[in-house]
């Protein structure tokens, strides 16, 4: 290997490492939102209107966050949770204002994604509980979007 | 961009597949809400079309009679512009329900003018253009989506320059106009299910708290709204009891008065 090739090779490796660092360092709630929207995509074809607004943050393994949401009887809602951390295990569940599980049984969770479905029996406040069950990262970004029809 | 779209489509197909084969772990049947008090995020204010959608399912609504496109007064005070912007975006959702293309286009332009007046015009210019194009094509779903994007962009632009309070006033303006239209429809065609859509006590408390934190805005209409919300609270915070016809009428009187105050110069 000539010195020139060595230097070039070294620079390529350095750039690749910097690129990886950038990906890790700048992974954010926006990335998590991209995954949450990806989970929502198939439902748009079923007539769900996905809100532009969303919630997001970061949680450690085993931590939960509650989101209060006004839901209207007559509408049907899906909540989609996403994270950019590949091996994280996340979940989302819906409870009514008395703390009773209100979701339908067809919610799901897998890899970057989790989803919960509810057809509210009454109009009022509900609690959407998001949780990072397990994650290889110390803090895991999450984003929650919802849609209705 | 095309590659990204293709990637997104493939990902969407993959996610649809995941949904078919993945199931949620068993969640507890009951949780203690009081224990969550420290970890509860702020409420996301529903868009008017979320309420209108539920209202539509209760029976046909003559949305045309609720369309409003009058220009109203022009303001220089930023809190007043923010409130008005929220109500005008809500008017856009009403015009979409009525499938009134000229009204939608007019409202799109008005939104742009107001956004410029508050210094966030740049963020919504593409949305205003998209609203006009979609209205020309009578593509109501796209108009709805663009109105949502407009509100989101306006509020994001405000939050970026730490104008969160103005952003909250946009939400408040939209909520008041939405409630005015909802109560008007339900007053004319009363049903307990229609009245139940007003059961939004936490949302009302959210706005009350936010208004309390805006003492620097010496705008009479904000004080008027604050006082009116105190009157509205017991009418909608009824627990499991139904909201009677008289309460719906009272809320309509209050929100109509406030709505007129928002569009009219003091």
Interface residues (C-beta under 8 A of the other chain):
Chain A: X38 X39 X41 X42 X49 X51 X52 X53 X55 X57 X64 X65 X66 X67 X68 X69 X70 X72 X73 X74 X75 X91 X93 X95 X97 X98 X99 X100 X101 X103 X107 X108 X109 X110 X111 X113 X114 X115 X116 X122 X123 X124 X125 X127 X129 X133 X146 X148 X149
Chain B: X8 X11 X12 X13 X15 X16 X18 X19 X21 X22 X23 X24 X25 X27 X28 X29 X30 X31 X32 X33 X36 X39 X40 X41 X42 X43 X44 X45 X46 X47 X49 X50 X51 X53 X54 X55 X57 X58 X141 X144 X145 X148 X149 X151 X152 X193 X196 X197 X198 X199 X200 X201 X202 X203
